[in-house]
Amino acid sequence: MENKEKTIGEYKARRVGNALVITIPQSLAIQAGEKFTLKTNQEGNELIYKKTKSHNPWENGQFDDFDFRANMKEVGNYGMSPDVGKERVEWK
């Protein structure tokens, strides 16, 4: 597999608060909130940003097509059923 580099443009770092920011052009279709990992080479003269794949199912799209209402009808709503048994205990 060949690594093909593509130059997107030249960007200047600017200060925002206590951080430096390098902008990402809209043409790359990056969404606000996407996470990246920043790495550098040994010499420190190259910055490498890679998209971070989230393991959180709420963020990575695992539940995008899941029908929670249908699932509640099938398995019930945990904790909403009436109490059963000898829950009324007098403590001394």
N, C-alpha and C positions, 0 to 999 in steps of 0.2 A: 504494500500500500504506500503510495507516494504522497508526501506531505506537500501540498501546493499552497504557498503563501500568496495572499492577495493584499495589495495595498489599498486601503479604504480612503485614506486622506491623512493630512497632517493637522494635529490638534494641539492646542496650547493648554497646559494645566493652569487652572485659576483657583484662587482661594475662596472657600465658602466656609465661614466660621473658622474652626481650627483644622479643617481638612483641605486637601487639594483635590480638585475635581477635573476629570477629563470627560468631555461630552461624548455621547454615542449618537451618531446620525440616525434619524428616523428611518432611513432607507434600509437599515439592518433589521427592522421589524422586531426590536427588543421591547417587551412590555414592561411598564413600571412595576417594580416589585420582584422582577426576576432576579435570582441569585447567581453570583459568579464566584469562582475561586481565583485568586490572584497568585501567580507564581512568577519567579524570576530565574534567570540563568545564573551560573556561578559568578560571572563577571558583574552581574547586577545591571547590565546595560539593555536588557530585554525584559519587558513585562508581558506575561502571558495570562490572559483572562480566559477561563473556561466556564461554560454554564454548569451550575451545580444541579445535579438531579436530586430532587427532594424525595425523601423516604416517607414523608408525611402524606398519608392518603387523602387528606383534605386539600393539599396543595398540588399533588402530582397528577390529579385527574382520575384517580382510581374510583372515586365515588360519583363522577360526573353523570353517569347514566344509571345510577342506582335509585330505585323508587322506594324511599323510606316509608311512605304512607302505606304502600302495598305490603311491605315487609311487616309493619306494625299490625296490619289486619291479619296476617298469616301467623305471626308468633306472639302477638299481644304486646301490650305496653307495660314493660317491667315496672313494678312498683305501684301500679295503679289498681291492682286487684284488691278485693276486700281481705282483711286479715282472717286467717284460719288457724285454729288450734287454741292453745292455752296462753295467749299473750298477756292476759290480765293476771299479773303476779304482784302480790303485796310484798314490798321489801321492808324489812325491819331495821 
